[in-house]
Amino acid sequence: MTNHETVIKTRGLTKRFGRRTALDRLDLEVPAGVIVGYLGPNGAGKTTTIRLLAGLIRPSAGSALVFGFDAADQYDTIQRRIGYLPGDFVAYPDLTGAQYLEYFAHLYGGDDRNRIELLAKRFDLDLTVRIGTLSRGNRQKAGIIQAFMHEPDPFPIDPATLDAVVLTHAHLDQVATCRAWSGRASTAR
């Protein structure tokens, strides 16, 4: 992908839940290599937008293209290219961190244990512990690793996650460092 390509493009993107409109005719264009802060008050549609872009819900109207793929119809292709960390991250409580992350690695089409172990070390996460016994912060770390372990292109982070202590500038720098080690560092900062 060149730096001049459009990574995200929405036109009239709308989502209604019954009579309530959560997102109303959003037009957005994000070129490659750009980091976007998506801000607004509670209920403004930030999480809804991200879920639409990730293909997790279908729009009521309008369209969303991510890497040129329709988010509503080609979400499986998009999912392999993005990392998504939901604000309400929930994992299988009976699995260890290693089991959980290896399961998702398989879903992403590969099983790079070295990458998982590298990220776990960078985030100081013990992969032998069951997810259900981890603190909220350590569960969020497992979620961050899951979102980044397949080296995605953009990484939608649900704004609700931003209040998590674990998601600090230092942690994002750790992910960027891991990307640089693998030769996939982003040029935008």
JOKA-V270984 format. One record per backbone hydrogen bond with DSSP energy under -1.0 kcal/mol. NH is the residue of the N-H (numbers start at 1). CO is the residue of the C=O. If there is no record, write none. Layout:
NH/CO  NH/CO
//
This chain:
5/2  7/30  8/30  9/65  10/28  11/63  13/26  14/61  15/23  17/20  20/17  22/15  23/15  26/13  28/10  30/8  32/5  34/31  44/41  49/45  50/46  51/47  52/48  53/49  54/50  55/52  56/51  57/51  60/14  61/14  63/11  65/9  66/69  67/7  69/66  71/64  74/70  78/74  79/75  80/76  81/78  82/78  83/154  85/156  95/92  97/129  98/127  100/96  101/97  102/98  103/99  104/100  105/101  106/102  107/103  108/104  109/106  110/105  113/111  116/112  117/113  118/114  119/115  120/116  121/117  122/118  123/119  124/121  125/120  129/126  131/95  132/93  133/130  134/131  139/135  140/136  141/137  142/138  143/139  144/140  145/141  146/142  147/143  148/144  149/145  151/148  153/81  158/85  161/158  162/159  164/161  167/164  168/166  172/168  173/169  174/170  175/171  176/172  177/173  178/174  179/175  180/176  181/177  182/178  183/180  184/179
//
